[in-house]
Each structure stands twice: as structure tokens, then as C-alpha cells.
Amino acid sequence: MTLHELLTLPTKRIVEHFRRKYPQIAALADESPDAESFRDGLRRCLDERNGERPTPAREAEVHLRRLLEAEGTTVTDLSTGEKVPCRTLALLRGALRGEETHPDFMLEMTELFRQLEGHEYPVPNRIAVAREAGRWVSGLDPQVRAVRERNKERIIDLLIEKVEHRTGTQSRFVFPEGLSREEKRETIGRWWNDHRFHLAMAVRSPRELNRMLGGSLSRETMELLQEARHKEIPFFVTPYYLSLLNPGPDGYDDRTIRSYVIYSPELVRTYGTIRAWEKEDIVEAGKPNAAGWIVPGHNIHRRYPDVAILIPDSMGRACGGLCAPCQRMYDFQSRRLGFEFQNLKPNEHWNTKLRKLMRYFEEDSQLKDILITGGDALMSRNATLRGILEAVYRMALRKRRANARRPEGEKYAELQRVRLGTRLPAYLPMRIDDELVSILRSFKERASEAGVRQFIIQTHFESPLEITPEAREGIRRLQSAGWIVTNQLVFTAAASRRGHTARLRQMLNREGVICYYTFSVKGFGENYALFAPNARSMQEQREEKRYGGMTPEEARELMRTFGHPEQLRTRLREFMQGKGLPFLATDRSVLNLPAIGKSMTFILAGLTPDGRRILRFDHDRGRRHSPVIDHMEHVYITENKSLAAYLRQLAGMGENPDHYRTLWSYRDGETEPRFALFEYPDDGVQVTSAITNIAPDAI
């Protein structure tokens, strides 16, 4: 029976299928007077298995023994604080004895015992991965550019009307009197290359969104978006980004980027009650956060000893658009982040506060990496960003000079890495203007003299469709300033389809962009529609991403190319061509664990009655953490969607679930080592073991 067929069956039929395929287990359930005896019987069955068994069977046995070990325990879900019972085998016994159960639970158990019998499905070979990747077009493809050009013409017509109806505005984007219709079109055509025009003309309502998309949204979608507006969920989409969407029935698949713009029913329903997944982002000045760090207010977020996030009081607390899976949706809900630009301009107290924030970095014994983000770092005006970077430079210089007076073994970590977190190369690439490039180049030259070794633009492309001629030019400009551009992908359900991430890596590498993280979507209810189970991340890593793997020597050779970011595009292309690599597997698949950090090290601890996986995570032991880690018990996360529900969702997107059948076997994961570029360079400083800015009871 195909997986596609199994996914459509009611529970009764799946139970009948299980009993027919595995009569010994069914008989054991019938004969066991209680759940404990059923569990003991399963353990005996495993102990009595003799002889050599194929690898899938051995792996399934390990997973089943783990379920036996966890059976009867109650764990605490770290993300919600809820108590979750592990009764997987008791649920199986009940289902086989006729008790009501969920089909998704029975599908999980069916696939586990299928693997226990040694059944195995072949993983994709290199040709198959290339074929799947070839399904996905990019924003550089002629067919996409043709659709985008038509979209742009339609949007410009609507923007003419919008500008004509603007009243009482001080904006530079108004028509002089007496312009003809064609002259107005030409004027907007010039404004189109100005990022400020797109911010001024951004869509802020469902009705305007539908008009920009040619009236293509369904009645159900419009009703949902109207409800979203009633609940005060922000709408903010630039005309440029809307031109990437395909409003017609023909052409390219735009689900990955469309799911960023069109909110899901789950997001709309839960908005107003969304909690902070990153618990350390709940900040109270002078008090330790969930990771034990004491930070001076909402401007600094911190999880690790060596890096902290700086969120400025500027337009950097806004974005070029609201991404539906945003991990900071909690902050949009509480209005700490938003799109009212007039309210986000720095006030006269900002420079005073900035000096205080820089003292935090300067006087911290372990910090050596600052990530300026928001919001979005490049949403800050050039003058504001120049001021922030100047403050960072002066802080780095003071910290280095102070270190010269400290004895060996008591020195503080010096600033080694500066990063700017931004999605604007994808959302609004025309923001990367000559003045910005000059600011970045000048800062790098000066900060290098203060000991800073790495300068990174940390961006976020979600789909090959976002790699347009405009985005390519923006990337080249950033590289020309001497900064390395890296990418973080959020592994949404649409982005998780076979070959999609491989194609994105390929397109980014061709433009000289290094892939950094592939993030699982956090698992709260608002992200139900977007969530792809962690098993799919592991499946992609081990079946598709492996074709971009390098030997240690090749990785060292690649590292030697990073000394000249302005040449990276050419050098990466030559490297991949010379090594026969379709892309570079430099990214790591991770889940952001609340208060713990990024990890993909987990085992299956149990199943909920509706088939969702209960995963026991461990932190990434390949990097430094807050001492809080040493006091924590096991970390449990309950996924918000069963594998079966996810596979049905893929089927609704036109995917064949049978192409994903090995998904069921990925019941554990291991965090990949970081690519050398993302390790801190050795600056020869013997840093003190003393830790500052941390709660005493965290050590």
C-alpha cells in the first residue's frame, strides 16, 4: 500500500492493516491484561530477536527501546511549560484493542514496525536530487522576469492612483502639476529604484493587497485577512516584493514567498496570545533573563557568552515587511516592533543610551561578537547606522586598549566579529545604495585596525524566486564593501519541498553568498501551517544536502577564498565547478531552543495521542553556552504537527508523499559541526575564565 493511500485511510482501516501486517504485536495487545504487561512483552520480543539484522531494523529497535524507556514518564515541554505524559505504547495497546485513537498516531506506529521488520526505501541519488532542484525557478529566469515585468506594470498603474490621492503629505513622492499619464508612469519608474518610495507606498491593508495582486485573492482569503486587520496584525508589503508573486493560474509556484505575505488561519486566531518562544528575549533591566544573563534593557538580547544582539531605538526596529513565520511575532504583537516609522526615529536620548549599551560590551569579559539587528539593521537611516557603527568602533578600540593593561590570563575577549542582520537584500535590495556601501567600507577599514576580524551581512533569502537582478546587484554592492554575505533560511513547509533548499543553496553560492543556518520553524500554534517537522530537516540534511559536502581538505581550501569578499562570487563558482559540487553544504540545520540555543540533537521520547512527536533535545555541545546549561534537566519539545499531517499538507501542494517516505525513519538527529567561517578566529588573547554580567546562581 502506498503512503499516499495510507494517509487517506480512517483509523479503523489503519488498525486493520497493522494487525494484518504484525499479528504477533496484535496478539500481544489482545492478551496483555494491562499496559505494563504489554510493555514487558514488547521488551521480551526485542530481547529474543537473534541473528544479523539489516540496518533499518537495528535502528528501529533502538527507537522502540527508547520509547519503552520513556513509557509512563511525564515530561515538561520547555516551550510551553506544560506537562506531557509519555504513553506511546499504552496508546498502541488501546488502539489495537479497539479504543478510539487518531489515524496519525497509528501511521507513526505502523511505519516504526515496518522499519523494525527491515523494510527500507531507497534515498535519492545525485541525479534525483538534481532533478528535484531543477523544478524550482529563480528570479533570474526569463519566465519569472516576464511575469514580474507584467506585475510591475500593473502595480505602477495602481501606484499612480495612490500618489494622485495623497493629500497633506510632506513626502518627496508627489507629482508636479500638469504631468500626463505617461509622464507619471515614467516618474514612478524612476522612483521604483528608490527604497524610500517602496517604504512610502507599502501595502498596509487587505483590500490594497488584493488590488496589487490583480484581484486574485479568494473570498475566504480576504475574509481571513480582514479578520487579521481587525485584530491589528500589521500589514506591510513593498511594491517590489509584491512584484515577485505570481497572481495568475499559470506560471511559477510562489507558495514559499506567498506564505510570508498571506497570513494563516492559525496565526490570525492566536494573535494576541502569542508567547515569546525565545524566553531569553523577555528582558527586564537589571534582572537575569532565561539564560542567566543580566542585560541593560530591551536593546540587548543575549543567549551565549560570546555574542549579544543589539536592537537599536531607530527604524531598525522595523522591517521591509512582516514575515508570517517571524520568530519575533511576539514583539510585533506587543508593538515593540512595528511599521510606524515616525515613532521609530531616534530621540535625543538615543546617543546617551547607545554609549551605555556600548559600555555593556566593553566591560563584559566574554563578548566578542555583536549582531546588530531588529527588526532589520538596514532599515536604520544611513546617518543612524553610521553613528551606531562609529560607537561600535570606538568601543572595540577602548576594549583593546584596556586589555593591553591587563595581565595575561585576566584579559577580556576583544571584539572580533560585527554582523548586520537584514532581510532587505531580498525584500528591498534598492536600499543598498552608494552611501551605505561607503559607510560599510569605511567602518571595515577602521574597525580592522581595532582588531575586528570578521564583517558579515547576515541576510535571509527564503526562495530562489527572491534572487532577482535587483537582489543580485544588492549582494554585489555589499560584497564590494568588503563584507561577507551569509544566508539564513527558515525551513517552512513550502520551503521544505524536495529540491527547494538545494536549489536555493545553488543560486546563493553562485552569487557568492555562504549559507549559514537552516532554521526549523518554532512550534507554537500560530505557526502550525508553516511548520515542517524536524524529521524533514534531518531528511533533507542526510539525503539532499550531502551532495554539497566537502572533504576536510576541500573545506580548508574553500576557507582560503574568503579573504577577498569582493571576489567571492567568481571564486565560489570556480571552486564548485572544479570540485564538481552543485552547491556548498556550509549551513547547519537547527531549531532555536528556548533559552538553550540552536541545536538539532534530539531523540524521539514519545508520541501524543494525535501522533505529534515528543522530542528530547540536547544542546549543541560544539559551542560555548551560558552556565545555565549545567543546571538544566533534559529539554523536551512537542512538535505542533504530526508527520502524517505534514505529508497531507505536501500532497495539497502537489507533492507525492511517497517521495518522502523515508521521513518516518528520522527519529533522532545530531547537530552538524559549524563550518570554519562561522567559528571565531584565534586572536591570540588568553581570555579570563571570569564571567561578568551573569546572575550568581547561574554559575
C-alpha positions in Angstrom: 0.0 0.0 0.0 1.4 3.4 -1.0 1.9 6.1 1.7 -0.4 8.3 -0.3 -3.2 5.7 0.2 -2.4 5.2 3.9 -2.7 8.9 4.5 -6.3 8.9 3.4 -7.5 5.9 5.5 -9.6 6.2 8.6 -8.2 4.9 11.9 -10.1 1.6 11.7 -8.6 0.7 8.4 -5.1 1.5 9.6 -5.6 -0.6 12.7 -6.8 -3.5 10.5 -3.7 -3.0 8.2 -1.4 -3.0 11.3 -3.0 -6.2 12.8 -2.7 -8.0 9.4 1.0 -7.0 8.9 2.1 -7.5 12.5 0.0 -10.3 14.0 2.4 -11.0 16.8 2.1 -7.5 18.2 -1.7 -7.5 17.8 -1.9 -10.8 19.7 0.3 -9.4 22.4 -2.0 -6.4 22.8 -5.1 -8.7 22.9 -3.5 -11.0 25.6 -2.0 -8.3 27.8 -4.2 -7.5 30.8 -2.7 -4.1 31.2 -0.3 -1.6 29.6 2.6 -2.7 31.8 2.4 -6.3 30.7 2.1 -5.2 27.0 5.3 -3.1 27.5 7.1 -6.1 29.1 6.0 -8.3 26.3 7.4 -5.9 23.7 10.7 -5.8 25.6 10.8 -9.6 25.5 10.2 -9.7 21.8 13.1 -7.4 21.2 15.4 -9.4 23.6 14.5 -12.6 21.7 15.5 -11.3 18.3 18.6 -13.2 17.1 21.0 -13.0 14.2 22.1 -10.3 11.9 19.5 -7.7 11.0 19.5 -5.0 8.3 20.4 -1.5 9.4 16.8 -0.2 9.3 15.7 -2.9 11.7 18.6 -2.2 14.1 17.8 1.5 14.1 14.1 0.9 14.6 14.9 -1.4 17.6 16.9 1.4 19.2 14.0 3.8 18.7 11.5 1.3 20.2 13.7 0.7 23.2 13.8 4.4 23.8 10.0 4.5 23.7 10.0 1.7 26.2 12.4 3.5 28.5 10.3 6.7 28.4 7.0 5.0 28.8 5.0 6.1 31.8 7.0 9.2 32.5 5.7 12.8 32.4 7.9 15.4 30.8 7.8 19.2 30.8 7.6 20.9 27.4 10.2 23.7 27.6 8.4 25.9 25.1 5.0 25.9 26.9 5.8 24.7 30.4 3.0 22.1 30.1 3.2 18.6 31.5 3.2 16.0 28.7 2.7 12.3 29.5 4.6 9.7 27.5 2.1 6.8 27.0 3.0 5.8 23.5 2.9 2.0 24.0 -0.2 2.2 26.2 -1.9 4.1 23.4 -0.8 1.5 20.8 -2.2 -1.3 23.0 -5.5 0.5 23.4 -5.8 1.2 19.6 -5.2 -2.5 18.8 -7.9 -3.4 21.4 -10.5 -1.2 19.7 -10.1 2.0 21.7 -10.6 5.3 19.9 -7.3 6.7 18.5 -6.1 9.1 15.9 -5.0 7.9 12.5 -1.8 9.9 12.6 -0.7 8.0 15.8 -1.4 4.7 14.1 0.5 5.7 11.0 3.6 6.5 13.1 3.5 3.1 14.8 2.8 1.3 11.5 6.0 2.8 10.0 8.0 2.1 13.1 7.2 -1.6 13.0 7.6 -1.7 9.2 11.1 -0.5 9.7 11.6 -3.0 12.6 10.9 -5.7 10.0 13.8 -4.5 7.9 11.8 -2.6 5.2 13.8 0.2 3.7 13.2 2.7 0.9 16.0 4.0 -1.3 17.2 7.5 -0.7 17.6 9.9 -3.7 20.8 9.7 -5.7 22.6 12.7 -7.0 20.6 12.6 -10.3 17.3 12.6 -8.4 18.4 15.5 -6.2 19.4 17.5 -9.3 16.1 16.7 -10.9 14.1 17.8 -7.9 16.2 21.0 -7.6 15.6 21.7 -11.2 11.9 22.1 -10.6 12.4 25.4 -8.9 12.9 28.5 -10.9 14.7 31.6 -9.7 14.1 35.3 -10.1 16.8 35.4 -12.8 14.9 33.0 -15.1 13.4 34.6 -18.2 9.9 33.3 -17.5 9.9 34.7 -14.0 11.2 38.1 -15.2 8.5 38.2 -17.8 5.8 37.7 -15.2 7.4 40.2 -12.9 7.5 42.8 -15.6 3.8 42.4 -16.1 3.2 42.6 -12.4 5.3 45.8 -12.2 3.3 47.4 -15.0 0.0 46.6 -13.2 1.4 47.8 -9.8 2.7 51.1 -11.3 -0.8 51.8 -12.7 -2.2 51.4 -9.2 0.6 53.5 -7.7 -0.2 56.4 -10.0 -3.7 56.4 -8.4 -2.2 56.2 -4.9 0.2 59.1 -5.4 -2.6 61.2 -7.0 -4.8 60.7 -4.0 -2.1 61.6 -1.4 -3.1 64.8 0.4 -1.4 66.8 3.1 1.9 65.0 2.8 5.4 66.3 3.1 6.7 63.3 1.1 9.0 63.9 -1.8 6.9 61.4 -3.8 4.2 63.7 -5.2 3.5 64.6 -8.8 4.3 68.1 -10.1 1.2 69.6 -11.6 0.4 69.2 -15.2 2.0 65.7 -15.8 0.5 63.5 -18.4 -0.4 59.9 -17.6 2.7 58.7 -19.4 4.9 61.2 -17.6 3.5 59.9 -14.3 4.4 56.4 -15.3 7.9 57.5 -16.2 8.2 59.3 -12.9 7.2 56.2 -10.9 9.5 54.2 -13.0 12.4 56.3 -11.7 11.1 56.3 -8.1 10.9 52.5 -8.3 14.7 52.4 -7.8 14.4 54.4 -4.6 13.9 52.2 -1.5 12.2 55.1 0.3 9.4 55.1 -2.4 8.7 51.4 -1.7 8.5 52.1 2.0 6.2 55.1 1.5 4.0 53.1 -0.9 3.9 49.8 1.0 0.7 47.9 1.2 -1.0 48.2 4.6 -4.5 46.7 4.1 -6.0 43.5 2.7 -8.0 45.5 0.1 -4.9 47.1 -1.3 -3.0 43.8 -1.2 -5.7 42.2 -3.3 -5.7 45.1 -5.8 -1.9 44.9 -6.2 -2.3 41.1 -6.9 -4.8 41.7 -9.6 -7.8 40.8 -7.5 -6.6 37.2 -7.4 -7.2 36.5 -3.7 -10.2 34.3 -2.9 -13.2 35.4 -0.8 -12.0 33.1 2.0 -8.6 34.6 2.0 -9.9 38.2 2.0 -12.2 37.4 5.0 -9.3 35.9 6.8 -7.1 39.0 6.1 -9.9 41.3 7.2 -10.1 39.4 10.4 -6.3 39.8 10.7 -6.6 43.6 10.3 -9.4 43.7 12.9 -7.0 42.0 15.3 -4.4 44.7 14.4 -1.9 42.3 12.8 0.4 44.6 10.8 0.3 44.6 7.0 3.4 45.8 5.3 4.5 44.6 1.9 6.5 46.7 -0.5 5.5 47.0 -4.2 8.9 45.5 -5.1 8.2 42.3 -3.1 4.7 42.0 -4.4 6.0 42.0 -7.9 7.7 38.7 -7.1 4.3 36.9 -6.5 2.6 35.2 -9.4 -1.1 36.2 -9.3 -2.2 34.1 -12.3 -3.1 30.4 -12.5 -0.2 29.6 -14.8 3.5 30.2 -14.5 5.7 29.5 -11.5 5.0 28.2 -8.0 5.2 31.0 -5.5 3.9 29.3 -2.4 7.2 29.8 -0.4 7.2 33.6 -0.7 3.4 33.8 -0.7 3.2 32.1 2.7 5.2 35.1 4.0 2.7 37.6 2.9 -0.7 35.8 3.3 -1.3 35.0 6.9 -2.6 31.6 8.0 -5.8 31.0 10.0 -3.7 29.8 12.9 -1.7 33.0 13.1 -4.9 35.1 12.9 -6.7 33.1 15.5 -3.8 33.1 18.1 -2.6 36.7 17.5 -2.9 38.5 20.8 -2.0 35.4 22.9 1.4 34.6 21.2 4.2 33.9 23.7 7.9 34.5 23.3 9.5 31.3 22.1 12.9 32.7 22.8 12.4 33.0 26.5 15.6 34.9 26.9 14.1 37.7 24.8 11.8 38.5 27.7 14.0 41.2 29.2 13.7 43.2 32.4 16.5 45.6 33.1 18.8 44.5 36.0 17.3 41.0 36.2 18.7 37.9 34.6 17.0 36.6 31.5 16.1 32.9 31.0 19.7 32.2 30.0 21.0 33.8 33.2 22.4 37.0 31.6 21.8 40.4 33.1 21.3 42.9 30.3 20.5 46.6 30.3 17.0 46.6 28.9 15.2 45.6 25.7 18.0 46.8 23.4 20.3 43.8 24.1 19.3 40.2 23.8 21.7 37.5 24.9 21.9 33.7 25.0 25.6 32.8 24.6 28.7 34.0 26.4 30.5 35.4 23.3 27.7 37.1 21.3 24.9 39.5 22.0 22.2 41.1 19.8 21.9 44.9 19.7 18.4 46.2 18.7 18.7 50.0 18.2 16.0 52.5 19.1 15.6 53.5 15.5 13.9 52.5 12.3 16.0 49.3 12.7 13.1 48.1 14.9 11.0 47.9 11.7 11.4 45.6 8.7 10.9 45.7 5.0 7.8 43.5 5.5 6.2 41.3 8.2 7.3 37.7 7.7 4.5 35.4 8.8 6.8 32.9 10.5 8.8 35.7 12.2 10.4 34.5 15.5 9.7 37.9 16.9 6.0 37.9 16.2 5.6 38.3 20.0 7.3 41.7 19.7 5.1 42.8 16.9 2.1 41.7 18.9 3.3 43.8 21.9 4.2 46.7 19.5 7.9 46.8 20.4 8.5 46.3 16.7 6.3 47.8 14.0 5.9 49.9 10.9 5.0 53.4 12.3 8.3 55.0 11.1 7.7 58.4 12.7 7.6 56.7 16.1 10.9 54.8 15.4 13.2 57.7 14.8 15.9 58.0 17.4 15.2 60.7 20.0 17.7 63.0 21.7 18.4 60.4 24.4 19.4 57.6 21.9 23.1 58.6 21.8 23.3 58.6 25.6 21.7 55.1 25.6 23.9 53.9 22.8 27.0 54.8 24.9 25.6 52.9 27.8 24.9 49.8 25.6 28.5 50.0 24.3 29.8 50.0 27.8 28.0 46.8 28.4 30.0 45.2 25.5 33.2 46.9 26.6 33.0 45.8 30.2 31.9 42.2 29.5 34.7 39.6 29.9 33.4 37.2 27.2 31.6 39.2 24.5 33.4 39.3 21.1 30.6 39.3 18.6 27.9 41.9 18.1 24.9 41.2 15.9 23.0 44.4 15.0 19.5 43.5 14.0 15.9 44.3 15.0 13.7 44.4 13.1 16.3 44.9 10.4 19.6 46.6 10.8 19.5 48.2 7.3 16.1 49.8 8.0 18.0 52.4 10.0 18.8 55.5 8.1 22.4 55.8 6.8 23.2 58.6 9.3 21.8 56.5 12.2 23.7 53.4 11.1 26.9 55.4 10.7 26.5 56.5 14.3 25.9 53.0 15.6 28.9 51.6 13.7 31.1 54.5 14.9 30.1 53.7 18.5 31.0 50.0 17.9 34.4 51.0 16.5 35.2 53.2 19.5 34.0 50.5 21.9 36.3 47.9 20.2 39.2 50.3 20.3 38.7 51.1 24.1 38.3 47.4 24.9 41.5 46.6 23.1 43.5 49.4 24.8 42.1 48.3 28.2 43.3 44.8 27.5 46.8 46.0 27.0 46.9 46.9 30.7 45.5 43.6 31.9 47.9 40.8 32.8 47.9 37.5 30.9 45.0 35.3 31.9 42.9 38.2 33.0 42.3 39.8 29.6 38.8 40.3 28.3 37.6 39.0 25.0 38.1 41.6 22.3 35.6 42.3 19.6 36.3 40.0 16.6 33.1 39.9 14.6 30.5 42.5 13.6 27.3 41.4 11.9 24.3 43.2 10.5 21.1 41.2 10.3 18.9 42.1 7.4 16.3 40.8 5.0 16.4 43.8 2.8 18.6 42.2 0.1 15.5 40.1 -0.6 12.7 42.4 0.5 14.1 45.8 -0.7 17.5 45.5 -2.5 17.5 49.1 -3.7 18.1 50.1 -0.1 21.8 49.1 -0.7 22.8 52.5 -2.1 26.2 54.1 -2.7 26.2 55.9 0.7 25.5 52.7 2.6 28.3 50.9 0.7 30.7 53.8 1.6 29.7 53.6 5.3 30.3 49.8 5.4 33.6 50.0 3.6 34.8 52.9 5.9 33.8 51.1 9.0 35.6 47.9 8.0 38.8 49.7 7.3 38.8 51.5 10.7 37.4 48.5 12.8 40.1 46.2 11.3 42.7 48.4 12.9 40.8 47.9 16.3 41.2 44.1 16.0 37.8 43.2 14.4 38.4 40.3 12.0 35.1 39.4 10.5 32.4 41.6 8.9 29.3 39.8 7.9 25.9 40.7 6.4 23.6 38.1 7.7 20.6 38.0 5.4 17.6 35.8 4.7 16.6 34.5 1.3 13.7 32.1 1.6 13.3 31.1 -2.1 15.2 31.2 -5.4 12.5 33.5 -6.6 13.9 36.2 -4.4 17.2 36.1 -6.2 16.3 38.7 -8.8 18.6 41.0 -10.9 18.0 43.7 -8.3 18.9 41.4 -5.4 22.0 40.2 -7.2 23.1 43.8 -7.7 22.5 44.5 -4.0 24.6 41.5 -3.0 27.4 42.6 -5.2 27.4 46.0 -3.7 27.6 44.6 -0.1 30.5 42.4 -1.2 32.2 45.4 -2.8 32.4 47.0 0.6 34.5 44.0 1.8 31.7 42.3 3.8 30.9 38.6 3.5 27.2 37.9 2.9 25.7 34.8 4.6 22.2 33.5 4.5 19.7 32.0 7.0 16.8 30.0 5.7 13.6 29.4 7.6 12.6 25.9 6.7 8.8 26.4 6.3 6.5 23.7 4.9 6.6 25.3 1.4 10.4 25.7 1.5 10.9 22.2 2.7 9.7 20.5 -0.5 12.2 18.2 -2.2 15.0 20.1 -4.0 13.9 23.6 -3.0 16.7 24.2 -0.4 19.3 22.5 -2.7 18.3 25.0 -5.5 18.4 27.9 -3.1 21.9 27.0 -1.9 23.0 26.6 -5.5 21.7 30.0 -6.5 23.1 31.8 -3.5 26.5 30.2 -3.9 26.6 31.4 -7.5 26.2 34.9 -6.2 29.0 34.5 -3.6 26.6 34.0 -0.6 27.6 31.5 2.1 24.7 29.5 3.7 24.7 29.7 7.5 21.6 28.3 9.1 18.5 26.3 8.1 16.1 27.0 10.8 13.1 24.8 11.8 10.1 27.0 12.3 9.3 27.3 16.0 6.5 25.1 17.1 3.8 27.3 18.6 0.2 27.2 17.3 0.5 30.4 15.3 3.0 28.6 13.0 1.0 25.4 12.5 0.6 26.0 8.8 4.3 26.9 8.3 5.9 24.2 10.5 7.9 21.4 8.9 8.8 18.7 11.4 12.4 18.4 12.5 12.5 14.9 10.8 12.1 16.6 7.5 15.1 18.9 8.3 17.1 15.8 9.1 15.9 14.0 6.0 16.9 17.0 3.8 20.3 17.1 5.5 21.1 13.5 5.0 19.5 12.8 1.7 19.8 16.0 -0.4 22.4 18.3 1.3 25.0 15.6 1.3 25.8 16.2 -2.3 27.3 19.5 -1.4 29.6 18.0 1.2 33.3 18.7 1.2 36.3 16.8 2.4 38.3 18.5 5.2 41.0 19.5 2.8 38.4 20.9 0.4 36.9 22.9 3.2 40.3 24.3 4.2 40.8 25.2 0.5 37.5 27.0 0.4 38.3 29.0 3.6 41.3 30.5 1.8 38.9 32.2 -0.7 37.2 34.4 2.0 40.0 36.9 2.3 38.6 39.0 -0.5 34.7 39.2 -0.3 34.5 41.3 -3.4 35.9 38.3 -5.4 33.8 35.7 -3.7 31.2 35.3 -6.5 33.8 34.4 -9.0 35.9 32.3 -6.7 33.0 30.2 -5.4 31.8 29.5 -8.9 35.3 28.3 -9.8 35.6 26.2 -6.7 32.3 24.4 -7.2 33.0 23.8 -10.8 36.5 22.5 -10.1 35.2 20.1 -7.4 32.1 19.1 -9.2 29.8 20.4 -6.4 26.3 21.5 -7.1 26.3 23.7 -4.0 28.3 24.2 -0.8 26.9 22.4 2.3 28.1 25.1 4.8 24.8 25.6 6.6 23.6 23.8 9.7 20.0 22.6 10.3 18.9 23.7 13.8 16.0 24.5 16.0 16.1 27.6 18.2 15.5 26.1 21.6 14.0 28.4 24.3 16.8 29.7 26.5 19.2 27.0 25.3 20.5 27.9 21.8 20.5 26.4 18.4 20.6 22.6 18.2 19.4 19.6 16.1 20.5 17.0 18.6 17.4 15.1 19.6 15.8 11.7 20.1 12.2 10.5 20.0 10.8 10.2 23.5 7.1 9.6 22.7 4.0 10.4 20.7 0.9 12.4 21.7 -2.5 10.7 21.1 -2.8 12.7 17.8 0.6 11.5 16.6 2.8 14.5 17.3 6.3 13.7 18.2 7.7 14.5 21.7 11.4 15.1 21.2 14.1 15.2 23.8 16.8 17.7 22.8 20.3 18.2 23.9 22.2 21.5 23.4 24.9 21.9 20.8 28.0 20.7 22.6 30.2 22.1 19.9 30.0 25.7 21.1 30.0 27.6 24.4 26.8 28.2 26.3 25.6 30.1 29.3 26.5 28.2 32.6 22.7 27.9 33.0 23.0 24.8 30.8 24.8 23.0 33.5 21.8 23.2 35.8 19.2 22.2 33.3 17.5 18.8 33.0 16.5 17.2 29.7 14.9 19.6 27.2 11.6 18.4 25.7 9.7 20.0 22.8 6.4 18.7 21.5 6.0 19.4 17.8 2.9 21.1 16.7 2.1 18.9 13.8 2.2 15.1 13.1 4.3 13.8 10.3 1.1 12.5 8.6 -0.5 16.0 8.8 2.7 17.4 7.2 2.7 14.8 4.4 -1.0 15.6 3.7 -0.1 19.3 3.5 2.7 18.4 1.0 0.1 16.4 -1.0 -2.1 19.5 -1.1 0.8 21.4 -2.7 1.1 18.8 -5.4 3.9 16.7 -3.9 3.9 12.9 -3.9 4.1 11.8 -0.2 5.8 8.5 -1.3 8.8 10.6 -2.3 9.2 11.5 1.4 8.5 8.0 2.9 12.0 7.8 4.5 10.8 10.7 6.6 9.3 8.3 9.2 12.8 6.8 10.0 14.3 10.1 11.1 13.5 9.8 14.8 16.8 11.3 16.1 19.2 14.0 15.0 22.7 15.3 15.6 23.8 18.9 15.3 26.3 19.3 12.5 29.7 21.0 13.2 29.9 24.6 12.3 31.7 25.4 9.1 35.1 27.0 9.8 34.0 30.5 8.6 31.5 30.7 11.5 34.0 29.8 14.1 35.7 32.7 15.9 39.2 33.4 14.6 42.0 32.9 17.1 43.3 36.3 18.0 45.9 35.0 20.5 44.2 36.6 23.5 44.1 34.5 26.7 40.7 35.4 27.9 39.9 35.3 31.6 37.7 32.5 32.9 35.7 35.0 35.0 32.2 35.6 33.6 30.6 39.1 34.0 27.0 40.2 33.6 25.6 36.9 34.8 23.4 36.0 37.8 25.5 34.4 40.6 23.1 31.4 40.8 23.7 30.7 37.1 27.3 29.8 37.6 
